[in-house]
Amino acid sequence: MKLSRRVFSQGLLKLGMGAGASAPLLSHSAFDTSFESAFDFGWFSSKDNNERWLSAQGRDSENYSLGWINPKLESSDKVTTKFRGHGLCQNPAKPEQVIMFSRRPGTQGIRLNITTNEQDGHFDCVEDRHMHGHGCYSADGKWLFCAETKISTGEGKITVRDGETLELVNEFSSFGIGPHEIALMPDGFTIVVANGGLLTHPDSGRKVLNLASMRSTLSYIDSRTGKLISEHLLPETKASIRHLDVAKDGTVAIALQVQRKAMAHDELTPLAAIHKPGQEIKVLEAPEPLMVKLNDYMGSVAIHNEARLAAFTSPKGDLAMFWHLDDLTLQGYHSFHDVCGLTISQDSKYFVLSNSAGKIRQIDAHTLKRDKAKSLHFPNKSWDNHMISVIGL
């Protein structure tokens, strides 16, 4: 699909405006929520003083770690892992437990106790498996699901581990190749899987071995039976579904990475999309100057439920972008070098962004303006691709 050329009014597409500039497009009722109504959502709590943002970090094997930030104290700390981490998830039944998964093609995961700030669990893939950097817990915290690949065949697998002991107890098919991010749907038993469709092998590093035949799907699987419920494809066959987030109503926002060298044309391809129950995937369009800047790569996605916004980050494009979940319109963007980490603050006021230079920015979720007073910088940290927000206990 070729995007039409459009021009934003008032010079909003002048991308040379300088790093850190934000361009909100406040034309939608999503921003009608009054500030006073925040109290109705229970957004303000003494617990907010214990908020933490967790992320893999480190520039080399000697410094790889699971790091965290206390935004109120403007402090950070870490536990060293010796492997490069990627995604994280929190146990809903025991919120003091946070898992970090190793980056593809890693084979390790650790559990951090955020009460003691100590690692209290570790697990490795079984032989002939490697991880894809993501996982999620069951609604009751009894099971930990991990996205993995069977190396000898290239088959995608969802492995099932005991939520307490972290021992492997089962596995089922991901119904695709290269399962990347996975998440639990609001019904409490369906797992949505971003099957990236890209076949790799640890002996070849991150080289894609199946560009001609790649097939990326968004798959819904019953975690109780391992059976496929449904799968959905994108219009562009060379777009890989890699990351996702799930809204409270079951809307799934998906971030894409295009394999440009495998495409039979040179047209721009949307890199963000949503899927709603009972519908097909709908791509999210943006003006061509922004699309070009993204360099075919989105890295993270996070949904703000109250504002009905999905935020996407592109480290290759130095941009964070914001679309409305219902009318699918682009609401704004923010320029930030090598931005990728993305989460929602516990009070729901901000999108929190991180980059590899150790910088943190907060974007007001209702105006999409950067709150410069809340920017943080940790020069000795290099935040990796993903970030989660938790309440420290």
C-alpha positions as CSV (number, residue, x, y, z in Angstrom):
1,M,0.0,0.0,0.0
2,K,1.4,3.4,-1.0
3,L,0.8,6.2,1.4
4,S,-0.5,9.5,0.0
5,R,1.5,12.6,0.6
6,R,0.0,14.9,3.2
7,V,1.2,18.0,4.9
8,F,0.5,18.8,8.5
9,S,-0.7,22.3,9.2
10,Q,1.4,24.9,11.1
11,G,4.7,23.2,10.2
12,L,4.3,20.1,12.4
13,L,6.2,18.0,9.9
14,K,9.4,20.1,10.1
15,L,11.4,17.2,11.5
16,G,14.5,19.4,11.8
17,M,12.9,21.2,14.7
18,G,15.4,19.6,17.1
19,A,15.6,16.5,19.2
20,G,13.1,16.4,22.0
21,A,10.3,18.4,20.3
22,S,6.8,17.1,20.7
23,A,4.0,17.6,18.2
24,P,0.5,16.8,19.7
25,L,-2.5,16.6,17.4
26,L,-5.2,17.4,19.8
27,S,-8.3,16.9,17.6
28,H,-10.0,14.0,19.4
29,S,-12.3,13.6,22.3
30,A,-9.8,11.1,23.8
31,F,-8.4,14.2,25.6
32,D,-11.7,15.3,27.1
33,T,-11.0,13.4,30.4
34,S,-10.9,16.2,33.0
35,F,-8.0,16.4,35.4
36,E,-10.4,16.1,38.3
37,S,-11.7,12.8,37.0
38,A,-8.3,11.3,37.8
39,F,-9.5,10.9,41.4
40,D,-12.3,8.8,40.2
41,F,-9.8,6.4,38.7
42,G,-7.9,6.1,41.9
43,W,-4.8,7.5,40.2
44,F,-3.4,9.3,43.2
45,S,-2.1,6.9,45.9
46,S,0.6,6.9,48.5
47,K,1.9,3.8,46.7
48,D,3.0,6.0,43.9
49,N,6.0,7.0,46.0
50,N,7.2,3.4,45.6
51,E,6.9,3.4,41.8
52,R,9.7,1.7,39.8
53,W,10.5,1.5,36.2
54,L,12.4,-1.7,35.3
55,S,14.4,-2.3,32.2
56,A,17.3,-4.5,30.9
57,Q,20.4,-2.3,30.5
58,G,24.1,-2.4,29.8
59,R,26.4,-1.9,26.8
60,D,28.5,-5.1,27.1
61,S,28.6,-8.5,28.8
62,E,30.4,-7.1,31.8
63,N,27.6,-4.6,32.5
64,Y,24.5,-6.4,31.3
65,S,21.9,-6.2,34.1
66,L,18.3,-5.7,35.2
67,G,18.1,-2.1,36.2
68,W,15.4,0.0,37.8
69,I,14.6,3.6,38.5
70,N,12.8,5.2,41.4
71,P,11.4,8.3,39.7
72,K,10.4,10.0,43.0
73,L,13.9,9.7,44.4
74,E,15.5,10.2,40.9
75,S,17.7,7.2,41.7
76,S,18.6,3.9,40.0
77,D,20.1,0.5,40.8
78,K,20.7,-2.9,39.2
79,V,21.5,-6.5,39.5
80,T,24.1,-7.9,37.2
81,T,23.1,-10.7,34.9
82,K,26.0,-11.2,32.5
83,F,23.5,-11.7,29.6
84,R,21.6,-9.1,27.6
85,G,18.0,-8.9,28.7
86,H,15.0,-7.9,26.7
87,G,11.4,-8.0,27.9
88,L,10.0,-8.2,31.4
89,C,6.8,-9.3,33.1
90,Q,5.4,-9.1,36.7
91,N,3.7,-11.9,38.6
92,P,0.0,-10.7,39.2
93,A,-0.3,-13.0,42.2
94,K,3.0,-12.1,43.7
95,P,3.8,-8.6,42.5
96,E,7.2,-8.6,44.2
97,Q,8.4,-11.1,41.5
98,V,9.6,-9.7,38.1
99,I,11.0,-11.9,35.3
100,M,13.5,-10.7,32.7
101,F,14.0,-12.8,29.6
102,S,17.2,-12.9,27.5
103,R,17.4,-11.4,24.1
104,R,17.1,-13.7,21.1
105,P,18.9,-16.1,20.7
106,G,19.6,-16.2,24.5
107,T,18.6,-19.1,26.7
108,Q,18.3,-17.6,30.2
109,G,15.9,-15.8,32.4
110,I,16.0,-14.4,35.9
111,R,13.5,-13.5,38.6
112,L,14.0,-10.3,40.7
113,N,12.4,-9.8,44.1
114,I,11.7,-6.1,44.1
115,T,11.2,-6.2,47.9
116,T,14.7,-7.4,48.6
117,N,16.3,-6.1,45.3
118,E,17.9,-9.5,44.9
119,Q,17.7,-12.2,42.2
120,D,15.8,-15.1,43.7
121,G,15.3,-17.3,40.7
122,H,16.9,-18.4,37.4
123,F,16.0,-20.7,34.5
124,D,17.5,-21.9,31.3
125,C,16.0,-23.2,28.1
126,V,16.1,-27.0,27.7
127,E,18.4,-28.4,25.0
128,D,17.4,-27.4,21.4
129,R,15.5,-24.2,22.5
130,H,16.3,-20.5,22.5
131,M,14.3,-17.6,23.8
132,H,12.8,-14.6,22.0
133,G,13.0,-12.2,24.9
134,H,9.4,-12.1,26.1
135,G,6.9,-13.9,28.2
136,C,3.8,-13.5,30.4
137,Y,2.2,-15.0,33.5
138,S,-1.1,-16.7,33.8
139,A,-3.8,-14.6,35.5
140,D,-3.3,-16.5,38.8
141,G,0.5,-16.4,38.6
142,K,0.6,-20.2,38.6
143,W,2.3,-20.5,35.2
144,L,4.9,-18.6,33.3
145,F,4.7,-18.6,29.5
146,C,7.8,-18.0,27.4
147,A,8.2,-17.4,23.7
148,E,10.9,-19.9,22.4
149,T,12.0,-21.7,19.2
150,K,13.0,-25.3,18.7
151,I,16.3,-24.8,17.1
152,S,16.5,-28.0,15.1
153,T,13.2,-27.4,13.2
154,G,12.6,-23.7,13.6
155,E,9.2,-24.3,15.1
156,G,7.8,-21.6,17.4
157,K,7.0,-22.8,20.9
158,I,5.2,-21.4,24.0
159,T,6.9,-23.1,26.9
160,V,5.1,-23.4,30.2
161,R,7.0,-23.1,33.5
162,D,5.9,-23.4,37.1
163,G,5.4,-19.9,38.3
164,E,7.1,-20.6,41.6
165,T,9.9,-23.1,40.8
166,L,10.4,-21.9,37.2
167,E,10.7,-25.5,36.2
168,L,9.5,-26.5,32.7
169,V,6.3,-28.4,32.8
170,N,4.8,-28.2,29.3
171,E,4.9,-26.6,25.9
172,F,2.7,-26.0,22.9
173,S,3.0,-24.6,19.4
174,S,3.0,-20.9,18.7
175,F,1.5,-21.8,15.3
176,G,4.2,-19.8,13.6
177,I,7.9,-19.1,13.2
178,G,9.8,-16.7,15.5
179,P,7.2,-16.0,18.3
180,H,8.3,-12.7,19.8
181,E,6.2,-10.8,22.3
182,I,3.2,-12.6,23.9
183,A,0.5,-11.3,26.3
184,L,-2.5,-12.6,28.2
185,M,-5.9,-11.4,26.9
186,P,-8.5,-9.9,29.3
187,D,-10.4,-13.2,29.4
188,G,-7.6,-14.6,31.5
189,F,-6.8,-17.7,29.4
190,T,-6.2,-16.6,25.8
191,I,-2.6,-15.8,24.8
192,V,-2.0,-13.5,21.9
193,V,1.3,-14.2,20.1
194,A,3.3,-12.0,17.7
195,N,4.7,-14.6,15.4
196,G,7.4,-12.6,13.6
197,G,7.7,-15.2,10.8
198,L,11.5,-14.8,10.7
199,L,13.6,-18.0,10.9
200,T,17.0,-17.6,12.5
201,H,19.6,-20.0,14.0
202,P,22.0,-19.4,16.9
203,D,24.9,-20.5,14.6
204,S,24.0,-17.6,12.2
205,G,23.4,-15.0,14.8
206,R,20.5,-12.8,13.9
207,K,20.6,-13.4,10.2
208,V,17.1,-14.1,8.7
209,L,17.2,-17.4,6.8
210,N,13.7,-17.4,5.2
211,L,13.0,-14.0,3.7
212,A,11.4,-15.5,0.6
213,S,8.9,-17.6,2.6
214,M,8.4,-15.6,5.8
215,R,4.9,-15.6,7.2
216,S,4.1,-13.4,10.1
217,T,0.8,-13.9,12.1
218,L,-1.0,-12.5,15.1
219,S,-2.2,-15.7,16.7
220,Y,-4.6,-16.3,19.6
221,I,-4.1,-19.5,21.5
222,D,-6.1,-21.1,24.3
223,S,-3.4,-21.5,27.1
224,R,-5.5,-24.3,28.7
225,T,-5.4,-26.6,25.7
226,G,-2.7,-25.2,23.5
227,K,-5.2,-25.0,20.6
228,L,-5.2,-22.2,18.0
229,I,-8.3,-20.0,18.3
230,S,-7.6,-17.7,15.3
231,E,-4.8,-16.1,13.4
232,H,-4.6,-12.9,11.4
233,L,-2.2,-11.7,8.7
234,L,-1.1,-8.3,7.5
235,P,-1.6,-7.0,4.0
236,E,2.2,-6.7,3.5
237,T,3.7,-10.1,3.7
238,K,7.2,-8.8,4.4
239,A,6.1,-6.9,7.5
240,S,7.0,-8.8,10.7
241,I,4.8,-8.6,13.8
242,R,7.2,-8.3,16.7
243,H,5.7,-6.4,19.7
244,L,2.3,-5.9,21.1
245,D,0.2,-4.6,24.0
246,V,-3.4,-5.4,25.0
247,A,-6.1,-2.9,26.1
248,K,-8.6,-3.7,28.8
249,D,-11.3,-4.2,26.1
250,G,-9.2,-6.7,24.2
251,T,-7.9,-4.3,21.5
252,V,-4.3,-5.3,20.5
253,A,-1.8,-2.8,19.3
254,I,1.0,-4.3,17.2
255,A,4.4,-2.9,16.3
256,L,6.0,-4.0,13.0
257,Q,9.4,-4.3,11.4
258,V,9.6,-4.5,7.6
259,Q,12.2,-6.7,5.8
260,R,12.8,-4.1,3.1
261,K,15.4,-6.1,1.1
262,A,12.9,-8.9,0.7
263,M,10.1,-6.7,-0.7
264,A,9.2,-6.7,-4.4
265,H,8.4,-2.9,-4.3
266,D,9.8,0.2,-2.7
267,E,6.6,1.7,-1.4
268,L,6.3,2.7,2.3
269,T,4.6,0.3,4.6
270,P,2.7,1.2,7.8
271,L,4.6,0.0,10.9
272,A,1.8,0.2,13.5
273,A,-1.6,-1.6,13.5
274,I,-4.4,-2.6,15.8
275,H,-6.6,-5.7,16.0
276,K,-10.0,-5.7,17.6
277,P,-12.0,-8.9,18.5
278,G,-14.0,-10.1,15.5
279,Q,-12.2,-7.8,13.0
280,E,-9.2,-8.0,10.8
281,I,-6.0,-6.1,11.4
282,K,-6.1,-2.4,10.6
283,V,-2.9,-0.6,9.8
284,L,-2.3,2.9,11.2
285,E,-1.2,5.5,8.7
286,A,1.0,8.5,9.1
287,P,2.3,11.2,6.7
288,E,5.1,10.1,4.4
289,P,7.8,12.3,5.9
290,L,7.3,10.6,9.3
291,M,7.1,7.1,7.7
292,V,10.4,7.6,5.9
293,K,12.1,8.7,9.1
294,L,11.0,5.4,10.9
295,N,13.4,3.3,8.7
296,D,11.0,0.4,8.6
297,Y,11.3,-0.3,12.3
298,M,9.1,0.0,15.4
299,G,10.5,-1.2,18.7
300,S,8.0,-1.1,21.5
301,V,4.3,-0.4,22.0
302,A,2.2,0.5,25.1
303,I,-1.5,1.3,25.4
304,H,-2.9,4.0,27.7
305,N,-6.4,2.7,28.5
306,E,-8.0,5.9,29.8
307,A,-6.8,8.1,26.9
308,R,-7.4,5.3,24.4
309,L,-4.0,5.9,22.9
310,A,-1.4,3.5,21.6
311,A,2.2,4.7,21.8
312,F,4.9,3.2,19.6
313,T,8.7,3.9,19.6
314,S,11.2,3.7,16.8
315,P,14.8,3.7,17.8
316,K,15.9,3.8,14.2
317,G,13.6,6.7,13.5
318,D,14.3,8.6,16.9
319,L,10.5,8.9,17.2
320,A,7.7,8.1,19.6
321,M,4.3,8.2,17.9
322,F,0.7,8.2,19.3
323,W,-2.4,6.9,17.6
324,H,-6.0,6.8,18.8
325,L,-7.3,3.2,19.2
326,D,-10.8,3.9,17.9
327,D,-10.7,6.3,15.0
328,L,-7.1,5.2,14.2
329,T,-5.8,8.8,13.7
330,L,-2.3,9.9,14.5
331,Q,-2.5,12.2,17.5
332,G,1.1,13.3,17.8
333,Y,4.8,12.4,17.9
334,H,7.9,13.1,19.9
335,S,11.5,13.2,18.8
336,F,14.0,11.5,21.1
337,H,17.3,9.9,20.0
338,D,17.3,6.1,20.0
339,V,14.1,5.9,21.9
340,C,12.7,2.4,22.5
341,G,11.8,1.7,26.2
342,L,8.1,2.6,26.8
343,T,5.7,2.3,29.7
344,I,2.8,4.1,31.5
345,S,3.4,5.8,34.8
346,Q,1.5,4.4,37.8
347,D,-0.7,7.5,38.1
348,S,-1.6,7.2,34.4
349,K,-0.5,10.8,33.7
350,Y,2.5,10.0,31.5
351,F,4.0,7.9,28.8
352,V,7.5,7.1,30.0
353,L,10.3,6.9,27.4
354,S,13.9,5.6,27.7
355,N,16.9,5.5,25.4
356,S,20.3,3.9,25.2
357,A,22.1,7.0,26.6
358,G,20.4,6.5,30.0
359,K,17.9,9.2,29.5
360,I,14.2,9.2,30.6
361,R,11.5,11.5,29.4
362,Q,7.8,11.8,30.4
363,I,5.1,12.7,27.9
364,D,1.8,14.0,29.3
365,A,-0.8,11.4,28.2
366,H,-3.5,14.0,27.6
367,T,-1.5,16.8,25.9
368,L,1.3,14.8,24.5
369,K,3.7,17.5,25.6
370,R,7.0,16.6,27.3
371,D,7.2,17.5,30.9
372,K,10.8,18.8,31.0
373,A,10.8,19.0,34.8
374,K,10.5,15.2,35.0
375,S,13.3,14.3,32.7
376,L,16.0,12.1,34.2
377,H,19.5,11.1,33.1
378,F,21.6,8.2,34.4
379,P,24.9,8.5,32.4
380,N,26.2,5.1,33.6
381,K,23.1,3.3,32.3
382,S,22.1,2.2,28.8
383,W,18.5,1.3,28.8
384,D,17.5,-1.5,26.5
385,N,14.4,-2.0,24.3
386,H,11.6,-2.4,26.9
387,M,10.4,-1.1,30.2
388,I,7.7,-1.9,32.7
389,S,6.3,0.2,35.6
390,V,5.6,-1.5,38.9
391,I,4.8,-0.6,42.5
392,G,7.7,-1.5,44.8
393,L,6.6,-3.3,47.9
